Amino acid sequence: MTPLMLGFLGLPTVLILIFLRVPIGIAMFAVGIFGTWMITGNFNPVAAQFKNLTYSTFASYSLSVVPLFLLMGQFATVSGLSASLFNAAAAWLGHRKGGVAMAAIGASAGFGAICGSSLATAATMGQVALPELKKYGYSGALSTATVAAGGTLGILIPPSIILVIFAVLTEQNIAKLFMAAFIPGILAAIGYLIVIAIYVRMVPGSGGTRERMPYGERFKALGQTWPVMLVFLAVIGGIYGGIFTPTEAAAVGAAGTFLIALAARRLNRKEIVEACLSTASSTAMIFLIVFGAAALNGFLALSQVPQTLAMWVGEQGFNPWMVMILVLIFYLILGCFMDSLSMILLTVPIIYPMMSVLDFGLTPDEFGIWFGIIVLIVVEVGLITPPVGMNLFIINSMSPQTRLSETYRGVVPFVASDIIRTAILVAFPPITLFLVWMLY
């Protein structure tokens, strides 16, 4: 069997192992090491690669952003910032039709600005928002779907751990990717607000309203969100002001949220230990997947699959936009069965070289940024698409009285909003690149 044929068999083999419930990191590592051994015919090069791979993968300075952003999210959760964000949003929007659900989206967007994890955003906001939504008569379908969809803003609005991983895989500038994600993130939040406004009017009895609060109370609630604004400005402002690198900004953000939690007297020794252990556990899980992907990518590079596929696509003269549509459909289907990080690590090393040879009227740097945001958005949709939308499971487990089928039904309009937004951003790349062009 030729190396190329072995390479093409690698991806389906990984998928089969995943469906057999082998952990994704171990599945990719096993296929990568075994495939390399099959190509070389000698285990000594594989053993040497294993030694070098371990160091080269985890010595990456950019990857140190991951545990720092995770720790920042942990401290932000403990400090009660999610509650202050929700209370402020509810104070301004709660009296409107569907306003409490809209407040959950607004608070999720704000929390996403200091937490780079979708699952953490969804779980944290679920604790705060679900009791309030139930209190004001919102249906289980709309309540759980709203919080699950709002959680996806955690990986779209910077800082985003998934964007960091994409930047490392494709050698893109993390700061430029963060900046490019802002407008799509805002459009996502607006789209979800529109969905809620339409939903509560088309489905009578699906949502209630809160009493209108006086402006003094509204501004008081808004003033309590200053720690979020301070951390966000310190992290994002520091990056684009040239004060910090993204890694240094992540460290500043983690320290800032720690001090805020300490000042709010919400942090004790037990919670500090729990935050650190949770961060370590999540980091270990992510790094295991990254390590497995590195082994698989080494095997694929040795088999020449990405290079051959890119050359073949370039020679066929395919319409670039048709190829893009097919790739996005592939991601949507894959998102029904896999988590976002696994999809990025498994597919980007193969798909990115293939897409980069097509002419979309953009420079290589512009294409890398634009394609990264588009992939992130489609991966984000996978978090709320049945049957394996991770956010749906997390939020539904927090609302035992709501059947999973109701959550599935309630999330359909949010998925439709995501698909419409994706189509707009694919058709008009300048929307994504506008802020990058302005700053760079």
Summary of the structure (lengths in Angstrom):
residues: 440
radius of gyration: 22.1
end to end distance: 48.2
largest distance: 75.3
contacts: 1636
relative contact order: 0.16
helix: 80%
strand: 0%
